[in-house]
Amino acid sequence: MPTSPHPQSTDELYLALQANDERPYGRTRTVTAEELVDAAEQFEEPVPLIHALLELQEAYTYGSEPRKSPVVFARLLNLFDEQPDLFDERLRYMLFWRFKWVSNALRQLPEIPLTGLRQWLTEMRERYEKAGLGLQPYYGEAYQLAAHTGEDTTLAYELWAARTRTRFSDCEACEICRRACHHLTAGDDERALAVWEPVLAGKESCQEEPARSVSYALLPLLRTGRVERARELHLAGYRGCRRNPSMAGEVGRHLEFCALTGNEARGLELLAENRNLFDEVDSPLERLDFLTGVEVLLQRVESLGHGELPAAGHPGRSWTVTGLRAEVRTRADDLAARFDTRNGTTTVTDRRRARLDRAPLLDALELTLRTRSLDDVAPAAPVPASAPRTAEAVPESLPELILRARALDEKGHPDTRACWTRLRTLVAAPDYTHPDDPSVGPLVLLRADLLADEASRAGEKDDHEEAAALHEEAAALYEDAGEPGHAAVERGTALLAEAERAEGAEAKAAVLTDAHATMVRLHESTTGLPPYQEARLLRLRATMLGMRLQWTRSEEHIAPVLAELDLLHTFATRHDVAGQISGGLLLRATTHALAGDLPAALAEIDALLERLRSQGPDWHLPRTLGLRGRLQLGLQDAQAAYTDFAEALRLSGQWQGDTIDPSRLLADLAEACMHLGRPDEALRHLTRAAEVDLRRDRRFDAFCTYSNAARLSLDLGRVEDCIALLDSVLADPDVAAGELDDRLTAQLRLTRARALRAGEDLKAATAEFAALAAESAGWDDDPGSHAMIAAETAVLLGESGEFDRAREAADQAIAAHRLAPRHEPLSNSLRELACLQAQRQGPDGLPAALAYLAEAGRIADEAREAEQKTHGESETRGPSLDTALAYEYGRVNAYGGAYEDALTALEKARTLLGEPGPQDDWAGQWAECVRLTGVVEGLYLKRTAPALTRLDAAVSHLTALGHEEETAPLTSLAARLRDEE
């Protein structure tokens, strides 16, 4: 079935060829190119056919289909031999350039005999000589054949490398890679890296470079101690080759790099991302290169005892690491043997064996912000034990286990969870027999205990609906078991869970007020309670009122909380219920904090910590230290907060279960680090927090934290780290399957798009932004976000020169802004679009650019009116939307050649800004406004004298205020104007 309409004229054909040329290489582009060749053959003119054949050969070459490329070239060569006049200078150049493509294609096919390869090189030489072309490209191809077979490599290298380049030589970047690989094969890492430097530094590039060179340079960089450089290049280089069939070998080398640096889990992740390469790589040599890298990875994973892990392999079935490794080894060994048979050497097999025999170069290299182990990717991976404290062994005797679980639960001990987990497994067994022991009680009581634990787990995951239902069910079972006290506690906890489900502060406060009243009645109607249950009910009453205060922050709600806490403290102290004493004191400190009295809260916490260290319970220390750390942050003592959080995290590792949340402490540590000016450390804590949440199956929280980490890494300029983190997160099965909240997924994608833009991958960034803009157009409940996304999309389209599409996106942003105003970001985007269009199109683009500025002006008026409604009339100096707009009118008119209008606008911008004072942080903006005014006045309008007067006055003013740094561009412009006088 045709992928596009059949061209009916040569003009339509050329347009279709141009459109296809913009598609990424792959099956769609190749099929379309084949259809366009068929279409070209219907026309009597042969030149359109030549263009179509050239496009088809390119699609085969970069789509990794080397068997088909020579066939197409043979047709082109026949046309050239029969009608050379059809080939103008450009077509002739392309024809002779592609002799090298055919040489490379034939070398990749083991069924082509060595004599056939040499015959082709001979024809290439004769054709070049007949055409009067230099032979350096021929010797380059001869060297590549020698390097492939391993014969006479040194001589072939000298014959090529010593010759002067011609216009038919491969680009500098490709030849640099070839020379560096020659030294690498000779074992000289340092020389290879020195040769590679211009490519690795980004000074030389092409379609395949630097991605190809990076893949070869990774291991030499590690061997020579340049570990951080290798890490950075892996992140950037992998992105340049992933999922690309024509760069499957490069992908294989990145997998090998992961395997040899302790990043086996990342290697498996990248393998899954590139599963298409098992099916789409038609080049046997490229496939061999890829499969060898895959085998290095799988061999390493299997050697670490994880051969049972799932692995992405050849389509059509599921694979384990062990099974896939066996399959890959068989296929790769066969390919290597076929090449060596063709070449008459053992070079290909020897090189493959050398890669497989390499020992790991590093035990562990933190490649990405999301460093994961093989244990992390294993199904149902257990949470690694980090505790130096040894928990008491779970009793083997069933009655002892039940009694121990209840005794620990009575104290609120963290080890309770392990007992309930073990009991849940035992009770679920088909052959379970409940002990006939009066001290244990009936089976219904144990089932109630297990349901209560399950309800607590649901609450910890914020599944409040499920938690409330389970607590009610447990209460009913407790009543059946004749345990009214337990039933009352469960009903009270259910009330709390139900209150959590209310939406909005006012609704929550009302629900909590009713819940507290119900809780009091429940408490008063339940008699004969043991002290620990009575204390729990009192704690629930206080907690409900504390939560109400948290939502309302109303002064009238403070005293009721403290009154309930006094009741709890008096009762718990009288009956020595240690856990509820400390729990109540912690809630009292929180109440003071919510009331805004941080010093009082800190004093309460300090007293509690002293009590906990002397009397216990020890497992309350991490939570208490965590609260003190948050209070210290509120009191602007970030270092003290950091110390508390770090100690809390250390102590939390001593306790099992989910009663202590290390992810919260890690997030708190990250915040403290940001206050201390240590953002890189903050980033590490955030990603650790996300991984903890994932292991505890709190996936939404985990991905929120990853989103925060990604934005922080982007703010820090760690663009490749940001992209790598988000690529990993977005490839997570939950995200890929659409099971994550769609807005959170969109936020992750949006941050990635911004990172791609920051990394100058404009094409990929624009595509992602455009997709997000289309999706967010349907967010009827959130038009403001659509306005911002569409505005950013418009700017990117403008940067790409697609001004018609940019206008459409800007119109969408403006329409969404009317529903949910986003004054500043939209105004910024419209001004940027205006500048882009005027800069790219000059006078022709001026009307459209001014239209953008007119829209930005209306938005500035709206913003001013909104500000006046909120804060009243005020006279302001310094930057504002109005000053930015006036400045942009100056720039846009200058780009469009309307210099008088530009000068008028810049004068207005300077007036609105006003002259800066010593403490004003916008002196640089004022100086830039003066500089651009000087450019327009002095350089474009040739009014040198007033321009110099303006510049000299500004320099004197800024110098007197101590803003010497801002004077440099003004002084430079003044010097230039004086030189031109």
Secondary structure by P-SEA (a helix, b strand, c coil): cccccccccaaaaaaaaaaaaaccccaaaaaaaaaaaaaaaacccaaaaaaaaaaaaaaaaaaccccaaaaaaaaaaaaaaaccccccaaaaaaaaaaaaaaaaaaaacccccaaaaaaaaaaaaaaaaaacccaaaaaaaaaaaaaaaccaaaaaaaaccccccccccccaaaaaaaaaaaaaaaccaaaaaaaacccccccccccccaaaaaaaaaaaaaaacaaaaaaaaaaaaaaaccccccaaaaaaaaaaaaaaccaaaaaaaaaaaacccccccccaaaaaaaaaaaaaaaaaaaaaccccccccccccccccaaaaaaaaaaaaaaaaaaaaaaaccaaaaaaaaaaaaccccccccccccccccccccccccccccccccccccccccaaaaaaaaaaaaaacccaaaaaaaaaaaaaaccccccccccccccaaaaaaaaaaaaaaaaaaacaaaaaaaaaaaaaaaaaaaccaaaaaaaaaaaaaaaaaacccaaaaaaaaaaaaaaaaaaaaacccccaaaaaaaaaaaaaaaaaaaaacccccaaaaaaaaaaaaaaaaaaacaaaaaaaaaaaaaaaaaaacaaaaaaaaaaaaaaaaaccccccaaaaaaaaaaaaaaaacaaaaaaaaaaaaaaaaaacccccccaaaaaaaaaaaaaaaccaaaaaaaaaaaaaaaaaacaaaaaaaaaaaaaaaaaaacaaaaaaaaaaaaaaccccccccccaaaaaaaaaaaaaaaaaacaaaaaaaaaaaaaaaaccccccaaaaaaaaaaaaaaaaaacaaaaaaaaaaaaaaaaaaccccaaaaaaaaaaaaaaaaaccccaaaaaaaaaaaaaaaaaaaaaaaaaaccbbbbccccaaaaaaaaaaaaaaaacaaaaaaaaaaaaaaaaccccccccaaaaaaaaaaaaaaaacccccaaaaaaaaaaaaaaaaaaacccccaaaaaaaaaaaaaac
